[in-house]
Amino acid sequence: MPLIKPRTRGKEILRYIGRLDRENVEALILGGTEIPLLLRAEEHNGIHFLDTTRIHVDRLIEEMLK
């Protein structure tokens, strides 16, 4: 049984991220492959999301097309 119900996962993560805004966080690294599936937007409350999987894939494609 999951610790967080599927329908509330995104809400719980966004609530936590909302607290980071008070710490002057400008960006959040989404280092896991599952996290970007929950956080589809590119930012929340001014905090930018850095999807490491997307960053790596974009760079690989860029290199392949050279």
mmCIF file as Biopython writes it, N, C-alpha, C and O atoms, coordinates in Angstrom:
data_model
#
loop_
_atom_site.group_PDB
_atom_site.id
_atom_site.type_symbol
_atom_site.label_atom_id
_atom_site.label_alt_id
_atom_site.label_comp_id
_atom_site.label_asym_id
_atom_site.label_entity_id
_atom_site.label_seq_id
_atom_site.pdbx_PDB_ins_code
_atom_site.Cartn_x
_atom_site.Cartn_y
_atom_site.Cartn_z
_atom_site.occupancy
_atom_site.B_iso_or_equiv
_atom_site.auth_seq_id
_atom_site.auth_asym_id
_atom_site.pdbx_PDB_model_num
ATOM 1   N N  . MET A ? 1  ? 0.840  -1.185 0.000   1.0 0.0 1  A 1 
ATOM 2   C CA . MET A ? 1  ? 0.000  0.000  0.000   1.0 0.0 1  A 1 
ATOM 3   C C  . MET A ? 1  ? 0.880  1.242  0.000   1.0 0.0 1  A 1 
ATOM 4   O O  . MET A ? 1  ? 1.766  1.370  0.845   1.0 0.0 1  A 1 
ATOM 5   N N  . PRO A ? 2  ? 0.647  2.168  -0.945  1.0 0.0 2  A 1 
ATOM 6   C CA . PRO A ? 2  ? 1.490  3.364  -1.026  1.0 0.0 2  A 1 
ATOM 7   C C  . PRO A ? 2  ? 1.312  4.263  0.190   1.0 0.0 2  A 1 
ATOM 8   O O  . PRO A ? 2  ? 0.239  4.324  0.789   1.0 0.0 2  A 1 
ATOM 9   N N  . LEU A ? 3  ? 2.393  4.961  0.539   1.0 0.0 3  A 1 
ATOM 10  C CA . LEU A ? 3  ? 2.338  5.889  1.667   1.0 0.0 3  A 1 
ATOM 11  C C  . LEU A ? 3  ? 1.491  7.111  1.349   1.0 0.0 3  A 1 
ATOM 12  O O  . LEU A ? 3  ? 0.799  7.643  2.217   1.0 0.0 3  A 1 
ATOM 13  N N  . ILE A ? 4  ? 1.550  7.550  0.100   1.0 0.0 4  A 1 
ATOM 14  C CA . ILE A ? 4  ? 0.759  8.697  -0.336  1.0 0.0 4  A 1 
ATOM 15  C C  . ILE A ? 4  ? -0.197 8.218  -1.411  1.0 0.0 4  A 1 
ATOM 16  O O  . ILE A ? 4  ? 0.223  7.555  -2.359  1.0 0.0 4  A 1 
ATOM 17  N N  . LYS A ? 5  ? -1.457 8.539  -1.281  1.0 0.0 5  A 1 
ATOM 18  C CA . LYS A ? 5  ? -2.443 8.118  -2.266  1.0 0.0 5  A 1 
ATOM 19  C C  . LYS A ? 5  ? -2.157 8.782  -3.612  1.0 0.0 5  A 1 
ATOM 20  O O  . LYS A ? 5  ? -1.773 9.951  -3.646  1.0 0.0 5  A 1 
ATOM 21  N N  . PRO A ? 6  ? -2.335 8.057  -4.723  1.0 0.0 6  A 1 
ATOM 22  C CA . PRO A ? 6  ? -2.034 8.604  -6.046  1.0 0.0 6  A 1 
ATOM 23  C C  . PRO A ? 6  ? -2.663 9.974  -6.324  1.0 0.0 6  A 1 
ATOM 24  O O  . PRO A ? 6  ? -2.021 10.829 -6.934  1.0 0.0 6  A 1 
ATOM 25  N N  . ARG A ? 7  ? -3.896 10.194 -5.891  1.0 0.0 7  A 1 
ATOM 26  C CA . ARG A ? 7  ? -4.554 11.457 -6.223  1.0 0.0 7  A 1 
ATOM 27  C C  . ARG A ? 7  ? -3.988 12.643 -5.444  1.0 0.0 7  A 1 
ATOM 28  O O  . ARG A ? 7  ? -4.240 13.793 -5.804  1.0 0.0 7  A 1 
ATOM 29  N N  . THR A ? 8  ? -3.224 12.376 -4.376  1.0 0.0 8  A 1 
ATOM 30  C CA . THR A ? 8  ? -2.683 13.476 -3.576  1.0 0.0 8  A 1 
ATOM 31  C C  . THR A ? 8  ? -1.182 13.654 -3.717  1.0 0.0 8  A 1 
ATOM 32  O O  . THR A ? 8  ? -0.625 14.594 -3.148  1.0 0.0 8  A 1 
ATOM 33  N N  . ARG A ? 9  ? -0.520 12.796 -4.446  1.0 0.0 9  A 1 
ATOM 34  C CA . ARG A ? 9  ? 0.943  12.874 -4.565  1.0 0.0 9  A 1 
ATOM 35  C C  . ARG A ? 9  ? 1.420  14.235 -5.054  1.0 0.0 9  A 1 
ATOM 36  O O  . ARG A ? 9  ? 2.268  14.861 -4.418  1.0 0.0 9  A 1 
ATOM 37  N N  . GLY A ? 10 ? 0.892  14.687 -6.158  1.0 0.0 10 A 1 
ATOM 38  C CA . GLY A ? 10 ? 1.301  15.982 -6.706  1.0 0.0 10 A 1 
ATOM 39  C C  . GLY A ? 10 ? 1.017  17.118 -5.751  1.0 0.0 10 A 1 
ATOM 40  O O  . GLY A ? 10 ? 1.832  18.030 -5.607  1.0 0.0 10 A 1 
ATOM 41  N N  . LYS A ? 11 ? -0.125 17.075 -5.097  1.0 0.0 11 A 1 
ATOM 42  C CA . LYS A ? 11 ? -0.493 18.124 -4.143  1.0 0.0 11 A 1 
ATOM 43  C C  . LYS A ? 11 ? 0.479  18.174 -2.974  1.0 0.0 11 A 1 
ATOM 44  O O  . LYS A ? 11 ? 0.876  19.258 -2.545  1.0 0.0 11 A 1 
ATOM 45  N N  . GLU A ? 12 ? 0.865  17.021 -2.457  1.0 0.0 12 A 1 
ATOM 46  C CA . GLU A ? 12 ? 1.784  16.962 -1.323  1.0 0.0 12 A 1 
ATOM 47  C C  . GLU A ? 12 ? 3.153  17.505 -1.708  1.0 0.0 12 A 1 
ATOM 48  O O  . GLU A ? 12 ? 3.768  18.247 -0.941  1.0 0.0 12 A 1 
ATOM 49  N N  . ILE A ? 13 ? 3.626  17.143 -2.883  1.0 0.0 13 A 1 
ATOM 50  C CA . ILE A ? 13 ? 4.923  17.627 -3.342  1.0 0.0 13 A 1 
ATOM 51  C C  . ILE A ? 13 ? 4.873  19.136 -3.546  1.0 0.0 13 A 1 
ATOM 52  O O  . ILE A ? 13 ? 5.799  19.842 -3.146  1.0 0.0 13 A 1 
ATOM 53  N N  . LEU A ? 14 ? 3.809  19.638 -4.159  1.0 0.0 14 A 1 
ATOM 54  C CA . LEU A ? 14 ? 3.697  21.081 -4.377  1.0 0.0 14 A 1 
ATOM 55  C C  . LEU A ? 14 ? 3.583  21.837 -3.055  1.0 0.0 14 A 1 
ATOM 56  O O  . LEU A ? 14 ? 4.068  22.963 -2.946  1.0 0.0 14 A 1 
ATOM 57  N N  . ARG A ? 15 ? 2.960  21.242 -2.069  1.0 0.0 15 A 1 
ATOM 58  C CA . ARG A ? 15 ? 2.872  21.893 -0.758  1.0 0.0 15 A 1 
ATOM 59  C C  . ARG A ? 15 ? 4.270  22.023 -0.149  1.0 0.0 15 A 1 
ATOM 60  O O  . ARG A ? 15 ? 4.609  23.061 0.419   1.0 0.0 15 A 1 
ATOM 61  N N  . TYR A ? 16 ? 5.065  20.985 -0.267  1.0 0.0 16 A 1 
ATOM 62  C CA . TYR A ? 16 ? 6.432  21.022 0.237   1.0 0.0 16 A 1 
ATOM 63  C C  . TYR A ? 16 ? 7.252  22.058 -0.532  1.0 0.0 16 A 1 
ATOM 64  O O  . TYR A ? 16 ? 8.006  22.826 0.066   1.0 0.0 16 A 1 
ATOM 65  N N  . ILE A ? 17 ? 7.104  22.077 -1.854  1.0 0.0 17 A 1 
ATOM 66  C CA . ILE A ? 17 ? 7.832  23.036 -2.681  1.0 0.0 17 A 1 
ATOM 67  C C  . ILE A ? 17 ? 7.427  24.468 -2.321  1.0 0.0 17 A 1 
ATOM 68  O O  . ILE A ? 17 ? 8.257  25.376 -2.359  1.0 0.0 17 A 1 
ATOM 69  N N  . GLY A ? 18 ? 6.173  24.666 -1.977  1.0 0.0 18 A 1 
ATOM 70  C CA . GLY A ? 18 ? 5.710  25.981 -1.549  1.0 0.0 18 A 1 
ATOM 71  C C  . GLY A ? 18 ? 6.466  26.491 -0.336  1.0 0.0 18 A 1 
ATOM 72  O O  . GLY A ? 18 ? 6.677  27.696 -0.197  1.0 0.0 18 A 1 
ATOM 73  N N  . ARG A ? 19 ? 6.870  25.597 0.532   1.0 0.0 19 A 1 
ATOM 74  C CA . ARG A ? 19 ? 7.655  25.984 1.709   1.0 0.0 19 A 1 
ATOM 75  C C  . ARG A ? 19 ? 9.060  26.426 1.315   1.0 0.0 19 A 1 
ATOM 76  O O  . ARG A ? 19 ? 9.655  27.265 1.991   1.0 0.0 19 A 1 
ATOM 77  N N  . LEU A ? 20 ? 9.593  25.874 0.238   1.0 0.0 20 A 1 
ATOM 78  C CA . LEU A ? 20 ? 10.936 26.238 -0.212  1.0 0.0 20 A 1 
ATOM 79  C C  . LEU A ? 20 ? 11.006 27.679 -0.684  1.0 0.0 20 A 1 
ATOM 80  O O  . LEU A ? 20 ? 12.059 28.313 -0.621  1.0 0.0 20 A 1 
ATOM 81  N N  . ASP A ? 21 ? 9.879  28.192 -1.159  1.0 0.0 21 A 1 
ATOM 82  C CA . ASP A ? 21 ? 9.829  29.574 -1.627  1.0 0.0 21 A 1 
ATOM 83  C C  . ASP A ? 21 ? 10.252 30.532 -0.524  1.0 0.0 21 A 1 
ATOM 84  O O  . ASP A ? 21 ? 10.866 31.562 -0.800  1.0 0.0 21 A 1 
ATOM 85  N N  . ARG A ? 22 ? 9.935  30.207 0.701   1.0 0.0 22 A 1 
ATOM 86  C CA . ARG A ? 22 ? 10.312 31.060 1.833   1.0 0.0 22 A 1 
ATOM 87  C C  . ARG A ? 22 ? 11.805 31.004 2.114   1.0 0.0 22 A 1 
ATOM 88  O O  . ARG A ? 22 ? 12.333 31.857 2.827   1.0 0.0 22 A 1 
ATOM 89  N N  . GLU A ? 23 ? 12.492 30.012 1.562   1.0 0.0 23 A 1 
ATOM 90  C CA . GLU A ? 23 ? 13.934 29.855 1.763   1.0 0.0 23 A 1 
ATOM 91  C C  . GLU A ? 23 ? 14.736 30.467 0.616   1.0 0.0 23 A 1 
ATOM 92  O O  . GLU A ? 23 ? 15.941 30.239 0.511   1.0 0.0 23 A 1 
ATOM 93  N N  . ASN A ? 24 ? 14.074 31.240 -0.242  1.0 0.0 24 A 1 
ATOM 94  C CA . ASN A ? 24 ? 14.708 31.886 -1.402  1.0 0.0 24 A 1 
ATOM 95  C C  . ASN A ? 24 ? 15.297 30.891 -2.400  1.0 0.0 24 A 1 
ATOM 96  O O  . ASN A ? 24 ? 16.322 31.163 -3.025  1.0 0.0 24 A 1 
ATOM 97  N N  . VAL A ? 25 ? 14.651 29.750 -2.545  1.0 0.0 25 A 1 
ATOM 98  C CA . VAL A ? 25 ? 15.062 28.747 -3.527  1.0 0.0 25 A 1 
ATOM 99  C C  . VAL A ? 25 ? 14.592 29.215 -4.898  1.0 0.0 25 A 1 
ATOM 100 O O  . VAL A ? 25 ? 13.424 29.569 -5.062  1.0 0.0 25 A 1 
ATOM 101 N N  . GLU A ? 26 ? 15.480 29.220 -5.881  1.0 0.0 26 A 1 
ATOM 102 C CA . GLU A ? 26 ? 15.138 29.668 -7.234  1.0 0.0 26 A 1 
ATOM 103 C C  . GLU A ? 26 ? 14.797 28.505 -8.158  1.0 0.0 26 A 1 
ATOM 104 O O  . GLU A ? 26 ? 14.006 28.666 -9.087  1.0 0.0 26 A 1 
ATOM 105 N N  . ALA A ? 27 ? 15.389 27.328 -7.910  1.0 0.0 27 A 1 
ATOM 106 C CA . ALA A ? 27 ? 15.170 26.176 -8.785  1.0 0.0 27 A 1 
ATOM 107 C C  . ALA A ? 27 ? 15.262 24.899 -7.964  1.0 0.0 27 A 1 
ATOM 108 O O  . ALA A ? 27 ? 15.899 24.850 -6.912  1.0 0.0 27 A 1 
ATOM 109 N N  . LEU A ? 28 ? 14.605 23.870 -8.482  1.0 0.0 28 A 1 
ATOM 110 C CA . LEU A ? 28 ? 14.581 22.575 -7.813  1.0 0.0 28 A 1 
ATOM 111 C C  . LEU A ? 28 ? 14.975 21.513 -8.831  1.0 0.0 28 A 1 
ATOM 112 O O  . LEU A ? 28 ? 14.371 21.414 -9.899  1.0 0.0 28 A 1 
ATOM 113 N N  . ILE A ? 29 ? 15.983 20.726 -8.500  1.0 0.0 29 A 1 
ATOM 114 C CA . ILE A ? 29 ? 16.433 19.657 -9.391  1.0 0.0 29 A 1 
ATOM 115 C C  . ILE A ? 29 ? 15.521 18.449 -9.201  1.0 0.0 29 A 1 
ATOM 116 O O  . ILE A ? 29 ? 15.400 17.910 -8.100  1.0 0.0 29 A 1 
ATOM 117 N N  . LEU A ? 30 ? 14.886 18.038 -10.287 1.0 0.0 30 A 1 
ATOM 118 C CA . LEU A ? 30 ? 14.035 16.844 -10.271 1.0 0.0 30 A 1 
ATOM 119 C C  . LEU A ? 30 ? 14.915 15.673 -10.692 1.0 0.0 30 A 1 
ATOM 120 O O  . LEU A ? 30 ? 14.916 15.273 -11.857 1.0 0.0 30 A 1 
ATOM 121 N N  . GLY A ? 31 ? 15.660 15.130 -9.738  1.0 0.0 31 A 1 
ATOM 122 C CA . GLY A ? 31 ? 16.675 14.126 -10.023 1.0 0.0 31 A 1 
ATOM 123 C C  . GLY A ? 31 ? 16.147 12.724 -10.257 1.0 0.0 31 A 1 
ATOM 124 O O  . GLY A ? 31 ? 16.869 11.893 -10.808 1.0 0.0 31 A 1 
ATOM 125 N N  . GLY A ? 32 ? 14.946 12.433 -9.872  1.0 0.0 32 A 1 
ATOM 126 C CA . GLY A ? 32 ? 14.395 11.100 -10.083 1.0 0.0 32 A 1 
ATOM 127 C C  . GLY A ? 32 ? 13.552 11.053 -11.339 1.0 0.0 32 A 1 
ATOM 128 O O  . GLY A ? 32 ? 13.000 12.070 -11.759 1.0 0.0 32 A 1 
ATOM 129 N N  . THR A ? 33 ? 13.449 9.896  -11.935 1.0 0.0 33 A 1 
ATOM 130 C CA . THR A ? 33 ? 12.671 9.785  -13.171 1.0 0.0 33 A 1 
ATOM 131 C C  . THR A ? 33 ? 11.179 9.863  -12.929 1.0 0.0 33 A 1 
ATOM 132 O O  . THR A ? 33 ? 10.429 10.193 -13.847 1.0 0.0 33 A 1 
ATOM 133 N N  . GLU A ? 34 ? 10.726 9.568  -11.718 1.0 0.0 34 A 1 
ATOM 134 C CA . GLU A ? 34 ? 9.294  9.581  -11.434 1.0 0.0 34 A 1 
ATOM 135 C C  . GLU A ? 34 ? 8.772  10.969 -11.084 1.0 0.0 34 A 1 
ATOM 136 O O  . GLU A ? 34 ? 7.612  11.280 -11.354 1.0 0.0 34 A 1 
ATOM 137 N N  . ILE A ? 35 ? 9.599  11.788 -10.498 1.0 0.0 35 A 1 
ATOM 138 C CA . ILE A ? 35 ? 9.147  13.105 -10.026 1.0 0.0 35 A 1 
ATOM 139 C C  . ILE A ? 35 ? 8.608  13.975 -11.165 1.0 0.0 35 A 1 
ATOM 140 O O  . ILE A ? 35 ? 7.559  14.594 -10.990 1.0 0.0 35 A 1 
ATOM 141 N N  . PRO A ? 36 ? 9.271  14.054 -12.316 1.0 0.0 36 A 1 
ATOM 142 C CA . PRO A ? 36 ? 8.713  14.860 -13.412 1.0 0.0 36 A 1 
ATOM 143 C C  . PRO A ? 36 ? 7.355  14.353 -13.907 1.0 0.0 36 A 1 
ATOM 144 O O  . PRO A ? 36 ? 6.595  15.114 -14.505 1.0 0.0 36 A 1 
ATOM 145 N N  . LEU A ? 37 ? 7.048  13.085 -13.667 1.0 0.0 37 A 1 
ATOM 146 C CA . LEU A ? 37 ? 5.738  12.575 -14.054 1.0 0.0 37 A 1 
ATOM 147 C C  . LEU A ? 37 ? 4.642  13.182 -13.187 1.0 0.0 37 A 1 
ATOM 148 O O  . LEU A ? 37 ? 3.507  13.333 -13.638 1.0 0.0 37 A 1 
ATOM 149 N N  . LEU A ? 38 ? 4.971  13.528 -11.953 1.0 0.0 38 A 1 
ATOM 150 C CA . LEU A ? 38 ? 4.010  14.159 -11.051 1.0 0.0 38 A 1 
ATOM 151 C C  . LEU A ? 38 ? 3.964  15.671 -11.239 1.0 0.0 38 A 1 
ATOM 152 O O  . LEU A ? 38 ? 2.905  16.287 -11.119 1.0 0.0 38 A 1 
ATOM 153 N N  . LEU A ? 39 ? 5.104  16.257 -11.532 1.0 0.0 39 A 1 
ATOM 154 C CA . LEU A ? 39 ? 5.207  17.710 -11.671 1.0 0.0 39 A 1 
ATOM 155 C C  . LEU A ? 39 ? 5.377  18.049 -13.147 1.0 0.0 39 A 1 
ATOM 156 O O  . LEU A ? 39 ? 6.501  18.174 -13.634 1.0 0.0 39 A 1 
ATOM 157 N N  . ARG A ? 40 ? 4.294  18.195 -13.840 1.0 0.0 40 A 1 
ATOM 158 C CA . ARG A ? 40 ? 4.316  18.409 -15.289 1.0 0.0 40 A 1 
ATOM 159 C C  . ARG A ? 40 ? 4.688  19.835 -15.680 1.0 0.0 40 A 1 
ATOM 160 O O  . ARG A ? 40 ? 5.185  20.061 -16.783 1.0 0.0 40 A 1 
ATOM 161 N N  . ALA A ? 41 ? 4.457  20.793 -14.797 1.0 0.0 41 A 1 
ATOM 162 C CA . ALA A ? 41 ? 4.747  22.189 -15.107 1.0 0.0 41 A 1 
ATOM 163 C C  . ALA A ? 41 ? 6.265  22.423 -15.064 1.0 0.0 41 A 1 
ATOM 164 O O  . ALA A ? 41 ? 7.014  21.584 -14.564 1.0 0.0 41 A 1 
ATOM 165 N N  . GLU A ? 42 ? 6.701  23.554 -15.586 1.0 0.0 42 A 1 
ATOM 166 C CA . GLU A ? 42 ? 8.122  23.881 -15.557 1.0 0.0 42 A 1 
ATOM 167 C C  . GLU A ? 42 ? 8.503  24.711 -14.345 1.0 0.0 42 A 1 
ATOM 168 O O  . GLU A ? 42 ? 9.685  24.938 -14.086 1.0 0.0 42 A 1 
ATOM 169 N N  . GLU A ? 43 ? 7.498  25.166 -13.600 1.0 0.0 43 A 1 
ATOM 170 C CA . GLU A ? 43 ? 7.761  25.928 -12.385 1.0 0.0 43 A 1 
ATOM 171 C C  . GLU A ? 43 ? 6.521  25.946 -11.497 1.0 0.0 43 A 1 
ATOM 172 O O  . GLU A ? 43 ? 5.417  25.624 -11.936 1.0 0.0 43 A 1 
ATOM 173 N N  . HIS A ? 44 ? 6.727  26.330 -10.244 1.0 0.0 44 A 1 
ATOM 174 C CA . HIS A ? 44 ? 5.621  26.456 -9.287  1.0 0.0 44 A 1 
ATOM 175 C C  . HIS A ? 44 ? 5.975  27.581 -8.322  1.0 0.0 44 A 1 
ATOM 176 O O  . HIS A ? 44 ? 7.022  27.549 -7.674  1.0 0.0 44 A 1 
ATOM 177 N N  . ASN A ? 45 ? 5.104  28.565 -8.232  1.0 0.0 45 A 1 
ATOM 178 C CA . ASN A ? 45 ? 5.316  29.709 -7.347  1.0 0.0 45 A 1 
ATOM 179 C C  . ASN A ? 45 ? 6.685  30.362 -7.547  1.0 0.0 45 A 1 
ATOM 180 O O  . ASN A ? 45 ? 7.318  30.793 -6.583  1.0 0.0 45 A 1 
ATOM 181 N N  . GLY A ? 46 ? 7.134  30.432 -8.790  1.0 0.0 46 A 1 
ATOM 182 C CA . GLY A ? 46 ? 8.414  31.075 -9.088  1.0 0.0 46 A 1 
ATOM 183 C C  . GLY A ? 46 ? 9.632  30.186 -8.931  1.0 0.0 46 A 1 
ATOM 184 O O  . GLY A ? 46 ? 10.752 30.629 -9.185  1.0 0.0 46 A 1 
ATOM 185 N N  . ILE A ? 47 ? 9.440  28.935 -8.516  1.0 0.0 47 A 1 
ATOM 186 C CA . ILE A ? 47 ? 10.554 27.996 -8.395  1.0 0.0 47 A 1 
ATOM 187 C C  . ILE A ? 47 ? 10.586 27.154 -9.662  1.0 0.0 47 A 1 
ATOM 188 O O  . ILE A ? 47 ? 9.635  26.436 -9.970  1.0 0.0 47 A 1 
ATOM 189 N N  . HIS A ? 48 ? 11.689 27.252 -10.390 1.0 0.0 48 A 1 
ATOM 190 C CA . HIS A ? 48 ? 11.833 26.521 -11.654 1.0 0.0 48 A 1 
ATOM 191 C C  . HIS A ? 48 ? 12.217 25.076 -11.375 1.0 0.0 48 A 1 
ATOM 192 O O  . HIS A ? 48 ? 12.997 24.788 -10.468 1.0 0.0 48 A 1 
ATOM 193 N N  . PHE A ? 49 ? 11.652 24.167 -12.177 1.0 0.0 49 A 1 
ATOM 194 C CA . PHE A ? 49 ? 11.968 22.751 -12.063 1.0 0.0 49 A 1 
ATOM 195 C C  . PHE A ? 49 ? 13.001 22.384 -13.119 1.0 0.0 49 A 1 
ATOM 196 O O  . PHE A ? 49 ? 12.821 22.686 -14.298 1.0 0.0 49 A 1 
ATOM 197 N N  . LEU A ? 50 ? 14.073 21.739 -12.705 1.0 0.0 50 A 1 
ATOM 198 C CA . LEU A ? 50 ? 15.109 21.278 -13.612 1.0 0.0 50 A 1 
ATOM 199 C C  . LEU A ? 50 ? 14.999 19.761 -13.718 1.0 0.0 50 A 1 
ATOM 200 O O  . LEU A ? 50 ? 15.435 19.030 -12.829 1.0 0.0 50 A 1 
ATOM 201 N N  . ASP A ? 51 ? 14.416 19.305 -14.810 1.0 0.0 51 A 1 
ATOM 202 C CA . ASP A ? 51 ? 14.205 17.874 -15.060 1.0 0.0 51 A 1 
ATOM 203 C C  . ASP A ? 51 ? 15.503 17.299 -15.626 1.0 0.0 51 A 1 
ATOM 204 O O  . ASP A ? 51 ? 15.816 17.506 -16.799 1.0 0.0 51 A 1 
ATOM 205 N N  . THR A ? 52 ? 16.255 16.580 -14.799 1.0 0.0 52 A 1 
ATOM 206 C CA . THR A ? 52 ? 17.560 16.089 -15.233 1.0 0.0 52 A 1 
ATOM 207 C C  . THR A ? 52 ? 17.454 15.102 -16.393 1.0 0.0 52 A 1 
ATOM 208 O O  . THR A ? 52 ? 18.331 15.072 -17.256 1.0 0.0 52 A 1 
ATOM 209 N N  . THR A ? 53 ? 16.403 14.302 -16.426 1.0 0.0 53 A 1 
ATOM 210 C CA . THR A ? 53 ? 16.233 13.377 -17.550 1.0 0.0 53 A 1 
ATOM 211 C C  . THR A ? 53 ? 16.068 14.151 -18.849 1.0 0.0 53 A 1 
ATOM 212 O O  . THR A ? 53 ? 16.708 13.828 -19.850 1.0 0.0 53 A 1 
ATOM 213 N N  . ARG A ? 54 ? 15.217 15.167 -18.842 1.0 0.0 54 A 1 
ATOM 214 C CA . ARG A ? 54 ? 14.998 15.977 -20.040 1.0 0.0 54 A 1 
ATOM 215 C C  . ARG A ? 54 ? 16.275 16.703 -20.447 1.0 0.0 54 A 1 
ATOM 216 O O  . ARG A ? 54 ? 16.597 16.774 -21.633 1.0 0.0 54 A 1 
ATOM 217 N N  . ILE A ? 55 ? 16.999 17.239 -19.479 1.0 0.0 55 A 1 
ATOM 218 C CA . ILE A ? 55 ? 18.247 17.949 -19.773 1.0 0.0 55 A 1 
ATOM 219 C C  . ILE A ? 55 ? 19.239 17.014 -20.446 1.0 0.0 55 A 1 
ATOM 220 O O  . ILE A ? 55 ? 19.866 17.386 -21.438 1.0 0.0 55 A 1 
ATOM 221 N N  . HIS A ? 56 ? 19.387 15.808 -19.920 1.0 0.0 56 A 1 
ATOM 222 C CA . HIS A ? 56 ? 20.329 14.852 -20.502 1.0 0.0 56 A 1 
ATOM 223 C C  . HIS A ? 56 ? 19.896 14.411 -21.900 1.0 0.0 56 A 1 
ATOM 224 O O  . HIS A ? 56 ? 20.718 14.353 -22.815 1.0 0.0 56 A 1 
ATOM 225 N N  . VAL A ? 57 ? 18.629 14.105 -22.066 1.0 0.0 57 A 1 
ATOM 226 C CA . VAL A ? 57 ? 18.139 13.656 -23.375 1.0 0.0 57 A 1 
ATOM 227 C C  . VAL A ? 57 ? 18.288 14.771 -24.406 1.0 0.0 57 A 1 
ATOM 228 O O  . VAL A ? 57 ? 18.734 14.518 -25.525 1.0 0.0 57 A 1 
ATOM 229 N N  . ASP A ? 58 ? 17.920 16.003 -24.044 1.0 0.0 58 A 1 
ATOM 230 C CA . ASP A ? 58 ? 18.077 17.128 -24.981 1.0 0.0 58 A 1 
ATOM 231 C C  . ASP A ? 58 ? 19.527 17.287 -25.403 1.0 0.0 58 A 1 
ATOM 232 O O  . ASP A ? 58 ? 19.809 17.528 -26.576 1.0 0.0 58 A 1 
ATOM 233 N N  . ARG A ? 59 ? 20.442 17.155 -24.466 1.0 0.0 59 A 1 
ATOM 234 C CA . ARG A ? 59 ? 21.869 17.294 -24.783 1.0 0.0 59 A 1 
ATOM 235 C C  . ARG A ? 59 ? 22.346 16.147 -25.669 1.0 0.0 59 A 1 
ATOM 236 O O  . ARG A ? 59 ? 23.120 16.367 -26.600 1.0 0.0 59 A 1 
ATOM 237 N N  . LEU A ? 60 ? 21.895 14.931 -25.390 1.0 0.0 60 A 1 
ATOM 238 C CA . LEU A ? 60 ? 22.275 13.789 -26.223 1.0 0.0 60 A 1 
ATOM 239 C C  . LEU A ? 60 ? 21.788 13.958 -27.652 1.0 0.0 60 A 1 
ATOM 240 O O  . LEU A ? 60 ? 22.526 13.689 -28.600 1.0 0.0 60 A 1 
ATOM 241 N N  . ILE A ? 61 ? 20.554 14.400 -27.806 1.0 0.0 61 A 1 
ATOM 242 C CA . ILE A ? 61 ? 20.001 14.605 -29.153 1.0 0.0 61 A 1 
ATOM 243 C C  . ILE A ? 61 ? 20.784 15.701 -29.872 1.0 0.0 61 A 1 
ATOM 244 O O  . ILE A ? 61 ? 21.091 15.582 -31.058 1.0 0.0 61 A 1 
ATOM 245 N N  . GLU A ? 62 ? 21.099 16.752 -29.151 1.0 0.0 62 A 1 
ATOM 246 C CA . GLU A ? 62 ? 21.880 17.841 -29.736 1.0 0.0 62 A 1 
ATOM 247 C C  . GLU A ? 62 ? 23.221 17.315 -30.258 1.0 0.0 62 A 1 
ATOM 248 O O  . GLU A ? 62 ? 23.643 17.677 -31.357 1.0 0.0 62 A 1 
ATOM 249 N N  . GLU A ? 63 ? 23.884 16.471 -29.482 1.0 0.0 63 A 1 
ATOM 250 C CA . GLU A ? 63 ? 25.156 15.896 -29.898 1.0 0.0 63 A 1 
ATOM 251 C C  . GLU A ? 63 ? 25.003 14.954 -31.088 1.0 0.0 63 A 1 
ATOM 252 O O  . GLU A ? 63 ? 25.853 14.927 -31.978 1.0 0.0 63 A 1 
ATOM 253 N N  . MET A ? 64 ? 23.926 14.188 -31.100 1.0 0.0 64 A 1 
ATOM 254 C CA . MET A ? 64 ? 23.698 13.234 -32.193 1.0 0.0 64 A 1 
ATOM 255 C C  . MET A ? 64 ? 23.421 13.944 -33.513 1.0 0.0 64 A 1 
ATOM 256 O O  . MET A ? 64 ? 23.753 13.425 -34.579 1.0 0.0 64 A 1 
ATOM 257 N N  . LEU A ? 65 ? 22.828 15.105 -33.449 1.0 0.0 65 A 1 
ATOM 258 C CA . LEU A ? 65 ? 22.479 15.838 -34.661 1.0 0.0 65 A 1 
ATOM 259 C C  . LEU A ? 65 ? 23.619 16.694 -35.219 1.0 0.0 65 A 1 
ATOM 260 O O  . LEU A ? 65 ? 23.452 17.345 -36.251 1.0 0.0 65 A 1 
ATOM 261 N N  . LYS A ? 66 ? 24.747 16.699 -34.564 1.0 0.0 66 A 1 
ATOM 262 C CA . LYS A ? 66 ? 25.906 17.471 -35.054 1.0 0.0 66 A 1 
ATOM 263 C C  . LYS A ? 66 ? 26.503 16.826 -36.281 1.0 0.0 66 A 1 
ATOM 264 O O  . LYS A ? 66 ? 27.482 17.332 -36.830 1.0 0.0 66 A 1 
#
